[in-house]
Amino acid sequence: MEKRTILAFVLSFVVLIGWSLLFAPKEAERPPQNEPAAESALSAPAETQAVDPAAPQPVAPSAGPQPPADPGGQIAQKEVVIETPLYRAVMTNVGPTFKSFKLKRYRETNSPESPWIELLRHMSGAGDFTGVQFGDQALSLDQNLAFEAGVDSLTLTEGGGPQEVVFERRTPEGLVHRQVYRFSAGSYAVDVESEVRNEGTAPVTGAFKAGLTAVPPKEKKGYYSYVGLVLYQDRSLEEVKLEDPSEQKQFNGRINWLAYEDDYFMRALLPPEPLTEGRVQAEMLANGWLQGVYVPSAVTVGAGQAVSAKYGLYLGPRDLGSLKEVGRDLDRVVDFGWTDIIAKPLLHLLRFFNQYIHNYGFSIILLTILVKILFWPLTHKSYKSMKEMQKLQPRLAKIREKYKDNKEMMNREMMGLYKTYKVNPMSGCLPMIIQIPVFFALFRILGSAIELRHAPFLLWIDDLSAPDRLFQFPFDIPLMAPPSGIPVLTLLMGASMFIQQKMTPTPGDPAQAKIMMFLPLIFTFMFINFPSGLVLYWLVNNVLSIGQQYRIQKKPA
Protein backbone atom coordinates (compact mmCIF):
# COMPACT_ATOMS: atom_id res chain seq x y z
CA MET A 1 0.00 0.00 0.00
CA GLU A 2 2.80 2.43 0.88
CA LYS A 3 4.45 1.80 -2.47
CA ARG A 4 1.27 2.63 -4.36
CA THR A 5 0.68 5.74 -2.24
CA ILE A 6 4.16 7.12 -2.81
CA LEU A 7 4.04 6.29 -6.50
CA ALA A 8 0.69 8.05 -6.82
CA PHE A 9 2.08 11.10 -5.03
CA VAL A 10 5.19 11.26 -7.21
CA LEU A 11 3.26 10.81 -10.45
CA SER A 12 0.67 13.41 -9.42
CA PHE A 13 3.37 15.93 -8.61
CA VAL A 14 5.18 15.22 -11.89
CA VAL A 15 1.96 15.62 -13.87
CA LEU A 16 1.11 18.92 -12.15
CA ILE A 17 4.55 20.41 -12.68
CA GLY A 18 4.91 18.97 -16.18
CA TRP A 19 1.55 20.35 -17.20
CA SER A 20 2.47 23.78 -15.86
CA LEU A 21 5.74 23.67 -17.76
CA LEU A 22 4.74 22.18 -21.09
CA PHE A 23 1.06 22.90 -21.46
CA ALA A 24 0.54 26.26 -19.80
CA PRO A 25 -2.41 27.98 -21.52
CA LYS A 26 -1.48 30.26 -24.37
CA GLU A 27 -3.47 32.95 -26.06
CA ALA A 28 -5.22 31.71 -29.15
CA GLU A 29 -3.88 33.07 -32.41
CA ARG A 30 -5.72 36.23 -33.34
CA PRO A 31 -7.18 36.73 -36.79
CA PRO A 32 -5.22 39.11 -39.00
CA GLN A 33 -6.07 42.68 -38.19
CA ASN A 34 -8.08 44.53 -40.79
CA GLU A 35 -6.32 47.46 -42.42
CA PRO A 36 -8.18 50.72 -41.95
CA ALA A 37 -9.58 52.58 -44.92
CA ALA A 38 -7.43 55.62 -44.22
CA GLU A 39 -3.79 55.37 -43.16
CA SER A 40 -4.17 57.51 -40.04
CA ALA A 41 -2.58 57.27 -36.61
CA LEU A 42 -6.06 57.93 -35.25
CA SER A 43 -7.85 55.17 -37.16
CA ALA A 44 -10.82 53.63 -35.37
CA PRO A 45 -11.56 49.88 -35.14
CA ALA A 46 -12.34 48.35 -38.52
CA GLU A 47 -15.95 47.62 -37.73
CA THR A 48 -16.71 51.17 -36.48
CA GLN A 49 -18.83 52.90 -39.08
CA ALA A 50 -17.82 56.36 -40.24
CA VAL A 51 -20.05 59.11 -38.85
CA ASP A 52 -21.60 61.60 -41.24
CA PRO A 53 -20.59 64.98 -39.73
CA ALA A 54 -23.90 66.54 -40.60
CA ALA A 55 -26.15 63.69 -39.54
CA PRO A 56 -27.72 63.56 -36.09
CA GLN A 57 -27.30 60.48 -33.93
CA PRO A 58 -30.20 58.01 -33.75
CA VAL A 59 -33.05 58.97 -31.46
CA ALA A 60 -34.54 56.38 -29.11
CA PRO A 61 -38.34 56.26 -29.47
CA SER A 62 -39.04 57.12 -25.82
CA ALA A 63 -35.83 58.85 -24.80
CA GLY A 64 -36.29 62.24 -26.45
CA PRO A 65 -33.75 64.06 -28.64
CA GLN A 66 -30.21 62.66 -28.68
CA PRO A 67 -26.91 64.60 -28.74
CA PRO A 68 -25.88 65.42 -32.31
CA ALA A 69 -22.70 64.22 -33.94
CA ASP A 70 -19.56 66.30 -34.22
CA PRO A 71 -19.78 68.88 -37.03
CA GLY A 72 -16.33 67.79 -38.16
CA GLY A 73 -13.73 69.54 -40.25
CA GLN A 74 -13.58 72.57 -37.95
CA ILE A 75 -11.21 71.40 -35.19
CA ALA A 76 -7.58 70.63 -36.02
CA GLN A 77 -6.00 67.44 -34.75
CA LYS A 78 -3.84 68.14 -31.70
CA GLU A 79 -1.67 66.22 -29.26
CA VAL A 80 -1.16 66.93 -25.56
CA VAL A 81 1.95 65.56 -23.81
CA ILE A 82 1.77 64.78 -20.08
CA GLU A 83 5.04 64.21 -18.21
CA THR A 84 5.07 62.84 -14.64
CA PRO A 85 7.72 61.00 -12.60
CA LEU A 86 5.83 57.75 -13.29
CA TYR A 87 4.90 57.97 -16.96
CA ARG A 88 4.89 59.93 -20.20
CA ALA A 89 1.46 60.10 -21.84
CA VAL A 90 0.34 61.51 -25.17
CA MET A 91 -3.32 62.38 -25.65
CA THR A 92 -5.19 63.36 -28.77
CA ASN A 93 -8.15 65.70 -28.95
CA VAL A 94 -9.93 63.25 -31.26
CA GLY A 95 -11.92 60.99 -28.97
CA PRO A 96 -10.40 62.28 -26.77
CA THR A 97 -8.15 59.36 -25.95
CA PHE A 98 -4.56 58.34 -25.25
CA LYS A 99 -2.21 57.75 -28.15
CA SER A 100 0.67 56.60 -25.98
CA PHE A 101 1.31 55.77 -22.32
CA LYS A 102 4.87 54.85 -21.36
CA LEU A 103 5.77 53.69 -17.86
CA LYS A 104 9.10 55.19 -16.79
CA ARG A 105 9.86 52.69 -14.01
CA TYR A 106 9.42 49.57 -16.13
CA ARG A 107 11.38 48.51 -19.19
CA GLU A 108 10.88 45.88 -21.87
CA THR A 109 13.89 43.90 -20.61
CA ASN A 110 16.14 44.21 -17.57
CA SER A 111 18.75 46.11 -19.57
CA PRO A 112 19.09 49.78 -18.49
CA GLU A 113 19.09 50.74 -22.19
CA SER A 114 15.84 48.92 -22.89
CA PRO A 115 12.87 51.15 -23.87
CA TRP A 116 10.10 51.90 -21.40
CA ILE A 117 7.05 49.68 -21.35
CA GLU A 118 4.45 51.26 -23.63
CA LEU A 119 1.13 50.39 -22.08
CA LEU A 120 -0.92 52.06 -24.82
CA ARG A 121 0.17 52.38 -28.42
CA HIS A 122 -2.15 54.04 -30.94
CA MET A 123 -1.01 53.44 -34.49
CA SER A 124 -2.26 52.62 -37.94
CA GLY A 125 -4.00 49.27 -38.01
CA ALA A 126 -3.63 48.54 -34.30
CA GLY A 127 -4.05 50.46 -31.12
CA ASP A 128 -5.47 50.84 -27.67
CA PHE A 129 -8.29 53.21 -26.81
CA THR A 130 -9.84 54.39 -23.62
CA GLY A 131 -12.40 57.13 -23.35
CA VAL A 132 -15.59 58.59 -21.89
CA GLN A 133 -18.41 59.86 -24.13
CA PHE A 134 -21.97 61.17 -23.92
CA GLY A 135 -24.35 59.65 -26.42
CA ASP A 136 -27.07 57.13 -27.02
CA GLN A 137 -27.14 53.88 -25.08
CA ALA A 138 -25.67 51.81 -27.88
CA LEU A 139 -22.93 49.52 -26.63
CA SER A 140 -20.22 51.11 -28.76
CA LEU A 141 -17.91 54.13 -28.78
CA ASP A 142 -17.33 56.66 -31.55
CA GLN A 143 -13.62 57.42 -31.91
CA ASN A 144 -14.09 60.29 -34.40
CA LEU A 145 -15.34 63.09 -32.15
CA ALA A 146 -13.02 66.12 -32.14
CA PHE A 147 -12.63 68.42 -29.11
CA GLU A 148 -10.77 71.66 -28.46
CA ALA A 149 -7.77 71.06 -26.17
CA GLY A 150 -7.03 73.66 -23.50
CA VAL A 151 -3.25 73.06 -23.27
CA ASP A 152 -0.40 71.65 -25.34
CA SER A 153 1.48 69.93 -22.51
CA LEU A 154 1.67 69.31 -18.77
CA THR A 155 4.68 68.61 -16.58
CA LEU A 156 4.07 67.28 -13.07
CA THR A 157 6.84 67.11 -10.49
CA GLU A 158 7.17 65.18 -7.25
CA GLY A 159 5.33 66.95 -4.45
CA GLY A 160 3.28 69.14 -6.77
CA GLY A 161 -0.50 69.13 -6.91
CA PRO A 162 -2.75 67.59 -9.57
CA GLN A 163 -3.02 69.25 -12.97
CA GLU A 164 -5.75 69.12 -15.59
CA VAL A 165 -6.21 68.83 -19.32
CA VAL A 166 -9.57 70.20 -20.47
CA PHE A 167 -11.25 69.16 -23.72
CA GLU A 168 -14.39 70.91 -24.95
CA ARG A 169 -16.77 70.29 -27.84
CA ARG A 170 -19.73 72.41 -28.97
CA THR A 171 -22.48 71.52 -31.42
CA PRO A 172 -24.73 73.81 -33.49
CA GLU A 173 -27.68 72.66 -31.37
CA GLY A 174 -26.14 74.26 -28.30
CA LEU A 175 -24.76 71.16 -26.55
CA VAL A 176 -21.43 71.72 -24.79
CA HIS A 177 -19.48 68.58 -23.81
CA ARG A 178 -16.56 69.26 -21.48
CA GLN A 179 -14.08 66.57 -20.37
CA VAL A 180 -11.50 67.18 -17.67
CA TYR A 181 -8.60 64.71 -17.24
CA ARG A 182 -6.91 65.18 -13.85
CA PHE A 183 -3.36 63.79 -13.40
CA SER A 184 -1.30 63.34 -10.21
CA ALA A 185 2.49 63.09 -10.02
CA GLY A 186 2.61 60.08 -7.70
CA SER A 187 -0.22 57.94 -9.03
CA TYR A 188 -1.14 55.91 -12.10
CA ALA A 189 -4.79 56.84 -11.56
CA VAL A 190 -6.42 59.48 -13.75
CA ASP A 191 -9.68 61.16 -12.79
CA VAL A 192 -12.05 61.98 -15.65
CA GLU A 193 -14.99 64.34 -15.22
CA SER A 194 -17.40 64.46 -18.14
CA GLU A 195 -19.94 67.31 -18.14
CA VAL A 196 -22.71 68.08 -20.60
CA ARG A 197 -24.30 71.55 -20.58
CA ASN A 198 -27.39 72.19 -22.67
CA GLU A 199 -27.40 75.76 -24.03
CA GLY A 200 -30.11 74.91 -26.53
CA THR A 201 -33.88 75.03 -26.24
CA ALA A 202 -34.78 71.31 -26.33
CA PRO A 203 -33.95 68.66 -23.71
CA VAL A 204 -31.35 66.05 -24.65
CA THR A 205 -31.19 62.48 -23.37
CA GLY A 206 -28.05 60.37 -23.33
CA ALA A 207 -25.71 58.26 -21.25
CA PHE A 208 -22.17 58.90 -20.02
CA LYS A 209 -20.76 55.70 -21.43
CA ALA A 210 -17.10 54.71 -21.35
CA GLY A 211 -14.94 51.90 -22.61
CA LEU A 212 -11.55 50.55 -23.44
CA THR A 213 -10.17 48.60 -26.37
CA ALA A 214 -6.98 46.53 -26.39
CA VAL A 215 -4.93 44.43 -28.77
CA PRO A 216 -3.98 41.16 -27.01
CA PRO A 217 -0.50 39.71 -27.59
CA LYS A 218 -0.20 36.66 -29.77
CA GLU A 219 1.42 34.70 -26.95
CA LYS A 220 1.43 34.89 -23.18
CA LYS A 221 4.71 35.29 -21.33
CA GLY A 222 3.71 34.09 -17.86
CA TYR A 223 2.84 30.54 -16.90
CA TYR A 224 -0.42 31.26 -15.14
CA SER A 225 -1.11 34.97 -15.60
CA TYR A 226 -4.43 35.83 -17.23
CA VAL A 227 -4.52 38.03 -20.32
CA GLY A 228 -7.82 39.63 -21.30
CA LEU A 229 -10.83 41.54 -20.04
CA VAL A 230 -11.87 41.23 -16.41
CA LEU A 231 -14.51 42.92 -14.26
CA TYR A 232 -15.42 43.07 -10.59
CA GLN A 233 -19.12 42.68 -9.92
CA ASP A 234 -20.98 41.94 -6.68
CA ARG A 235 -17.68 41.31 -4.86
CA SER A 236 -16.72 38.67 -7.39
CA LEU A 237 -13.89 38.71 -9.92
CA GLU A 238 -15.00 37.68 -13.41
CA GLU A 239 -12.51 36.78 -16.13
CA VAL A 240 -14.23 37.49 -19.45
CA LYS A 241 -12.79 34.87 -21.76
CA LEU A 242 -13.46 35.55 -25.45
CA GLU A 243 -12.00 33.25 -28.06
CA ASP A 244 -13.83 33.83 -31.34
CA PRO A 245 -14.19 37.02 -33.42
CA SER A 246 -17.53 38.79 -32.86
CA GLU A 247 -18.15 36.81 -29.65
CA GLN A 248 -19.96 38.91 -27.04
CA LYS A 249 -20.81 38.69 -23.36
CA GLN A 250 -23.00 41.08 -21.37
CA PHE A 251 -23.09 41.83 -17.65
CA ASN A 252 -25.69 43.83 -15.75
CA GLY A 253 -25.77 45.25 -12.25
CA ARG A 254 -23.46 47.07 -9.87
CA ILE A 255 -20.01 46.89 -11.43
CA ASN A 256 -17.01 48.24 -9.49
CA TRP A 257 -14.65 48.29 -12.43
CA LEU A 258 -13.82 46.94 -15.87
CA ALA A 259 -10.22 46.25 -16.87
CA TYR A 260 -7.88 44.73 -19.41
CA GLU A 261 -4.84 43.00 -17.93
CA ASP A 262 -1.82 41.19 -19.28
CA ASP A 263 1.10 39.44 -17.58
CA TYR A 264 2.15 42.34 -15.37
CA PHE A 265 0.25 45.49 -16.38
CA MET A 266 -3.32 46.66 -16.72
CA ARG A 267 -5.67 49.48 -17.64
CA ALA A 268 -8.92 49.82 -15.72
CA LEU A 269 -12.10 51.84 -16.00
CA LEU A 270 -13.93 52.70 -12.77
CA PRO A 271 -17.59 53.78 -13.23
CA PRO A 272 -18.97 56.74 -11.27
CA GLU A 273 -19.73 56.47 -7.57
CA PRO A 274 -22.10 55.82 -5.93
CA LEU A 275 -22.44 52.65 -7.98
CA THR A 276 -25.58 52.58 -10.09
CA GLU A 277 -27.15 49.94 -12.23
CA GLY A 278 -25.29 49.71 -15.51
CA ARG A 279 -24.34 47.20 -18.14
CA VAL A 280 -21.11 46.07 -19.70
CA GLN A 281 -20.65 44.50 -23.08
CA ALA A 282 -17.39 42.63 -23.62
CA GLU A 283 -16.64 41.70 -27.19
CA MET A 284 -13.90 40.36 -29.41
CA LEU A 285 -14.03 42.52 -32.50
CA ALA A 286 -13.70 41.11 -36.00
CA ASN A 287 -10.03 42.13 -36.16
CA GLY A 288 -9.12 40.29 -32.96
CA TRP A 289 -9.18 43.27 -30.58
CA LEU A 290 -10.95 43.07 -27.23
CA GLN A 291 -13.40 45.81 -26.27
CA GLY A 292 -15.36 46.48 -23.12
CA VAL A 293 -17.99 49.23 -22.95
CA TYR A 294 -19.77 50.37 -19.78
CA VAL A 295 -23.17 52.06 -20.23
CA PRO A 296 -24.99 53.49 -17.18
CA SER A 297 -28.59 54.60 -17.03
CA ALA A 298 -29.57 57.45 -19.35
CA VAL A 299 -30.00 61.01 -18.07
CA THR A 300 -31.97 63.93 -19.52
CA VAL A 301 -30.33 67.35 -19.73
CA GLY A 302 -32.96 70.08 -19.87
CA ALA A 303 -32.48 73.44 -21.53
CA GLY A 304 -30.10 75.54 -19.48
CA GLN A 305 -29.08 72.59 -17.30
CA ALA A 306 -25.80 70.71 -16.86
CA VAL A 307 -25.18 67.07 -15.88
CA SER A 308 -21.85 65.40 -15.15
CA ALA A 309 -20.31 62.04 -14.33
CA LYS A 310 -16.94 61.20 -12.79
CA TYR A 311 -14.99 58.18 -13.98
CA GLY A 312 -11.64 56.82 -12.87
CA LEU A 313 -8.89 55.38 -15.03
CA TYR A 314 -5.90 53.34 -13.94
CA LEU A 315 -3.04 52.74 -16.36
CA GLY A 316 -0.06 51.05 -14.77
CA PRO A 317 1.40 47.96 -13.12
CA ARG A 318 -0.59 45.30 -11.27
CA ASP A 319 1.15 46.43 -8.10
CA LEU A 320 -0.72 45.75 -4.86
CA GLY A 321 0.39 49.01 -3.26
CA SER A 322 -0.64 51.22 -6.19
CA LEU A 323 -3.95 49.40 -6.66
CA LYS A 324 -4.76 49.60 -2.96
CA GLU A 325 -4.42 53.40 -3.08
CA VAL A 326 -7.02 53.62 -5.85
CA GLY A 327 -9.61 51.74 -3.79
CA ARG A 328 -12.86 50.28 -5.11
CA ASP A 329 -11.35 46.78 -4.58
CA LEU A 330 -9.13 47.30 -7.62
CA ASP A 331 -6.40 45.27 -5.89
CA ARG A 332 -8.63 42.20 -6.32
CA VAL A 333 -7.38 42.07 -9.90
CA VAL A 334 -4.20 40.51 -8.48
CA ASP A 335 -5.52 36.97 -8.22
CA PHE A 336 -3.50 33.77 -7.83
CA GLY A 337 -6.29 31.26 -8.41
CA TRP A 338 -6.71 28.42 -5.93
CA THR A 339 -3.43 29.38 -4.24
CA ASP A 340 -4.65 32.93 -3.52
CA ILE A 341 -5.27 32.29 0.18
CA ILE A 342 -1.57 31.38 0.58
CA ALA A 343 -0.02 33.46 -2.19
CA LYS A 344 -1.37 36.86 -1.07
CA PRO A 345 0.10 36.63 2.48
CA LEU A 346 3.41 35.38 1.02
CA LEU A 347 3.53 38.31 -1.39
CA HIS A 348 2.79 40.77 1.40
CA LEU A 349 5.59 39.19 3.45
CA LEU A 350 8.02 39.45 0.54
CA ARG A 351 7.09 43.10 0.05
CA PHE A 352 7.56 43.74 3.78
CA PHE A 353 10.99 42.07 3.86
CA ASN A 354 12.08 43.91 0.73
CA GLN A 355 11.36 47.28 2.35
CA TYR A 356 14.36 46.62 4.61
CA ILE A 357 16.52 44.21 2.62
CA HIS A 358 16.06 45.81 -0.83
CA ASN A 359 16.70 42.49 -2.55
CA TYR A 360 13.92 40.07 -3.36
CA GLY A 361 16.38 37.17 -3.54
CA PHE A 362 17.33 37.59 0.11
CA SER A 363 13.68 38.23 0.89
CA ILE A 364 12.85 34.81 -0.58
CA ILE A 365 15.60 33.24 1.57
CA LEU A 366 14.18 34.92 4.68
CA LEU A 367 10.67 33.76 3.75
CA THR A 368 11.96 30.20 3.27
CA ILE A 369 13.53 30.25 6.73
CA LEU A 370 10.28 31.54 8.21
CA VAL A 371 8.25 28.77 6.52
CA LYS A 372 10.79 26.20 7.68
CA ILE A 373 10.49 27.41 11.29
CA LEU A 374 6.71 27.25 11.02
CA PHE A 375 6.79 23.62 9.92
CA TRP A 376 9.79 22.66 12.06
CA PRO A 377 7.85 20.61 14.69
CA LEU A 378 6.04 18.62 12.00
CA THR A 379 9.15 17.87 9.95
CA HIS A 380 11.13 17.13 13.12
CA LYS A 381 8.59 14.50 14.11
CA SER A 382 8.64 13.13 10.57
CA TYR A 383 12.43 12.77 10.48
CA LYS A 384 12.40 11.07 13.89
CA SER A 385 9.80 8.64 12.56
CA MET A 386 12.04 7.96 9.57
CA LYS A 387 14.94 7.20 11.91
CA GLU A 388 12.78 4.71 13.81
CA MET A 389 11.65 3.27 10.50
CA GLN A 390 15.24 2.48 9.67
CA LYS A 391 15.58 0.36 12.81
CA LEU A 392 12.59 -1.74 11.69
CA GLN A 393 14.04 -2.62 8.31
CA PRO A 394 15.42 -6.04 9.38
CA ARG A 395 12.03 -7.07 10.82
CA LEU A 396 10.21 -5.75 7.77
CA ALA A 397 12.55 -7.76 5.53
CA LYS A 398 11.71 -10.96 7.46
CA ILE A 399 7.97 -10.27 7.12
CA ARG A 400 8.31 -9.76 3.36
CA GLU A 401 10.25 -12.99 3.04
CA LYS A 402 7.84 -14.98 5.24
CA TYR A 403 4.65 -13.77 3.52
CA LYS A 404 5.93 -13.17 0.01
CA ASP A 405 3.14 -15.31 -1.40
CA ASN A 406 0.41 -13.70 0.73
CA LYS A 407 0.25 -9.94 0.13
CA GLU A 408 -2.74 -9.43 2.39
CA MET A 409 -1.06 -11.07 5.38
CA MET A 410 2.20 -9.24 4.63
CA ASN A 411 0.48 -5.84 4.72
CA ARG A 412 -1.40 -6.78 7.91
CA GLU A 413 1.78 -7.82 9.71
CA MET A 414 3.66 -4.74 8.53
CA MET A 415 0.89 -2.39 9.64
CA GLY A 416 0.80 -4.13 13.00
CA LEU A 417 4.55 -3.58 13.38
CA TYR A 418 4.18 0.11 12.48
CA LYS A 419 1.40 0.46 15.04
CA THR A 420 3.37 -1.27 17.78
CA TYR A 421 6.41 1.00 17.35
CA LYS A 422 4.33 4.10 16.46
CA VAL A 423 6.04 4.59 13.12
CA ASN A 424 4.47 6.35 10.11
CA PRO A 425 5.45 4.63 6.84
CA MET A 426 4.66 7.81 4.90
CA SER A 427 7.08 9.89 6.97
CA GLY A 428 9.56 10.15 4.11
CA CYS A 429 7.07 11.96 1.90
CA LEU A 430 5.53 14.19 4.55
CA PRO A 431 8.20 16.96 4.50
CA MET A 432 7.74 17.29 0.75
CA ILE A 433 3.93 17.16 0.85
CA ILE A 434 3.55 19.95 3.41
CA GLN A 435 5.54 22.42 1.33
CA ILE A 436 3.71 21.77 -1.96
CA PRO A 437 1.01 24.45 -1.34
CA VAL A 438 3.74 26.99 -0.59
CA PHE A 439 5.60 25.85 -3.70
CA PHE A 440 2.62 26.39 -5.99
CA ALA A 441 1.78 29.72 -4.33
CA LEU A 442 5.33 30.95 -4.98
CA PHE A 443 5.10 29.57 -8.50
CA ARG A 444 2.07 31.78 -9.16
CA ILE A 445 3.69 34.81 -7.48
CA LEU A 446 6.93 34.52 -9.42
CA GLY A 447 5.03 34.04 -12.66
CA SER A 448 2.79 37.09 -12.46
CA ALA A 449 3.66 39.44 -9.57
CA ILE A 450 5.00 42.75 -10.89
CA GLU A 451 7.16 43.13 -7.76
CA LEU A 452 9.42 40.27 -8.90
CA ARG A 453 9.58 41.19 -12.57
CA HIS A 454 13.24 41.91 -13.45
CA ALA A 455 14.12 41.75 -9.74
CA PRO A 456 17.89 40.98 -9.43
CA PHE A 457 19.54 38.72 -6.85
CA LEU A 458 23.29 38.14 -7.09
CA LEU A 459 25.93 37.64 -9.76
CA TRP A 460 24.39 36.25 -12.96
CA ILE A 461 20.84 36.07 -11.55
CA ASP A 462 19.42 39.40 -12.70
CA ASP A 463 15.75 38.41 -12.95
CA LEU A 464 14.10 36.23 -10.31
CA SER A 465 11.03 35.76 -12.50
CA ALA A 466 13.12 34.14 -15.27
CA PRO A 467 15.18 30.90 -15.37
CA ASP A 468 18.82 31.24 -14.31
CA ARG A 469 21.33 30.96 -17.12
CA LEU A 470 25.11 31.32 -16.85
CA PHE A 471 27.29 31.64 -19.97
CA GLN A 472 24.42 31.86 -22.44
CA PHE A 473 24.96 29.67 -25.49
CA PRO A 474 24.57 30.93 -29.08
CA PHE A 475 22.43 27.87 -29.84
CA ASP A 476 19.24 26.37 -28.45
CA ILE A 477 19.08 23.22 -26.31
CA PRO A 478 16.03 20.97 -26.67
CA LEU A 479 13.47 21.33 -23.83
CA MET A 480 15.35 24.33 -22.41
CA ALA A 481 13.54 27.64 -22.69
CA PRO A 482 15.68 30.26 -24.46
CA PRO A 483 18.16 31.65 -23.86
CA SER A 484 20.10 28.43 -23.39
CA GLY A 485 22.86 28.35 -20.80
CA ILE A 486 24.10 26.60 -17.67
CA PRO A 487 21.30 26.44 -15.06
CA VAL A 488 23.69 26.68 -12.12
CA LEU A 489 21.09 27.29 -9.43
CA THR A 490 18.97 24.41 -10.72
CA LEU A 491 21.95 22.03 -10.70
CA LEU A 492 22.75 23.07 -7.12
CA MET A 493 19.14 22.43 -6.20
CA GLY A 494 19.32 18.95 -7.73
CA ALA A 495 22.55 18.21 -5.88
CA SER A 496 21.05 19.32 -2.57
CA MET A 497 18.02 17.13 -3.18
CA PHE A 498 20.32 14.17 -3.93
CA ILE A 499 22.23 14.73 -0.66
CA GLN A 500 18.96 14.97 1.22
CA GLN A 501 17.78 11.75 -0.38
CA LYS A 502 21.01 9.93 0.54
CA MET A 503 20.53 11.00 4.16
CA THR A 504 16.98 9.64 4.20
CA PRO A 505 16.69 6.04 5.45
CA THR A 506 16.34 3.66 2.51
CA PRO A 507 12.87 2.11 2.25
CA GLY A 508 12.74 -1.64 2.55
CA ASP A 509 10.79 -1.97 -0.67
CA PRO A 510 13.29 -1.91 -3.61
CA ALA A 511 10.70 -0.41 -6.00
CA GLN A 512 9.98 2.40 -3.57
CA ALA A 513 13.70 3.01 -3.08
CA LYS A 514 14.24 3.35 -6.84
CA ILE A 515 11.38 5.83 -7.14
CA MET A 516 12.77 7.98 -4.34
CA MET A 517 16.29 7.96 -5.78
CA PHE A 518 15.01 9.15 -9.16
CA LEU A 519 13.25 12.15 -7.63
CA PRO A 520 16.33 14.48 -7.63
CA LEU A 521 16.89 13.81 -11.33
CA ILE A 522 13.21 14.34 -12.17
CA PHE A 523 13.03 17.57 -10.20
CA THR A 524 16.27 18.90 -11.72
CA PHE A 525 14.89 18.29 -15.20
CA MET A 526 11.57 19.98 -14.39
CA PHE A 527 13.12 23.00 -12.66
CA ILE A 528 15.36 23.95 -15.60
CA ASN A 529 12.75 26.35 -17.00
CA PHE A 530 11.24 27.51 -13.71
CA PRO A 531 11.76 31.06 -12.39
CA SER A 532 15.09 31.33 -10.57
CA GLY A 533 13.30 32.70 -7.49
CA LEU A 534 11.35 29.46 -7.19
CA VAL A 535 14.51 27.38 -7.59
CA LEU A 536 16.15 29.53 -4.91
CA TYR A 537 13.29 28.77 -2.51
CA TRP A 538 13.57 25.01 -3.12
CA LEU A 539 17.37 25.05 -2.81
CA VAL A 540 17.36 26.95 0.51
CA ASN A 541 14.59 24.68 1.82
CA ASN A 542 16.68 21.61 0.92
CA VAL A 543 19.77 23.00 2.65
CA LEU A 544 17.76 23.69 5.81
CA SER A 545 16.26 20.19 5.65
CA ILE A 546 19.73 18.67 5.32
CA GLY A 547 20.82 20.53 8.43
CA GLN A 548 17.74 19.37 10.31
CA GLN A 549 18.23 15.75 9.26
CA TYR A 550 21.90 15.85 10.20
CA ARG A 551 21.04 17.18 13.66
CA ILE A 552 18.47 14.43 14.25
CA GLN A 553 20.74 11.63 12.99
CA LYS A 554 23.64 12.72 15.19
CA LYS A 555 21.45 13.05 18.23
CA PRO A 556 21.63 9.96 20.49
CA ALA A 557 18.44 7.88 20.55
KAVEN-V814803 format. One record per helix or strand of 3 or more residues. SS is the DSSP state (@ for helix, = for strand). FROM is the first residue (numbers start at 1). LEN is the number of residues. If there is no record, write none. Layout:
{{SS,FROM,LEN} {SS,FROM,LEN}}
This chain:
{{@,2,21} {=,79,5} {=,87,6} {=,97,11} {=,116,6} {=,129,7} {=,153,3} {=,163,8} {=,175,9} {=,189,10} {=,204,11} {=,228,6} {=,236,5} {=,248,6} {=,255,7} {=,265,6} {=,278,7} {=,290,7} {=,299,3} {=,306,12} {@,320,7} {@,330,4} {@,337,21} {@,360,15} {@,376,16} {@,393,10} {@,407,15} {@,427,8} {@,436,13} {@,450,3} {@,488,16} {@,510,18} {@,532,23}}
